[in-house]
Amino acid sequence: MIAGLHKNLPNVGIYIWDGLPYSKAKTNLTQHTIISSSAVFKDLSNNKSVADWMYDATNDEIKSYGLELLLDKKY
């Protein structure tokens, strides 16, 4: 999916993090749920928070973070 985004939208900004507990249950925050939590202000990837990444993007500094997490990761 990421390769397709980069191919079709060369200037796309992507932010990926390696899980963040939502609660004591074995669930994790996703892009759909992190925006409404205080975790949006935590540095989750490359010392940047999701809020920082969104702020930068709205100010024409579109970057990607966390892409290294996609490389042959074993869980």
PyMOL commands that set and color helices and strands:
alter all, ss='L'
color gray80, all
select helices_A, chain A and resi 2-8+34-36+38-41+50-58+67-70
alter helices_A, ss='H'
color red, helices_A
select strands_A, chain A and resi 43-45+48-49
alter strands_A, ss='S'
color yellow, strands_A
deselect
rebuild
show_as cartoon
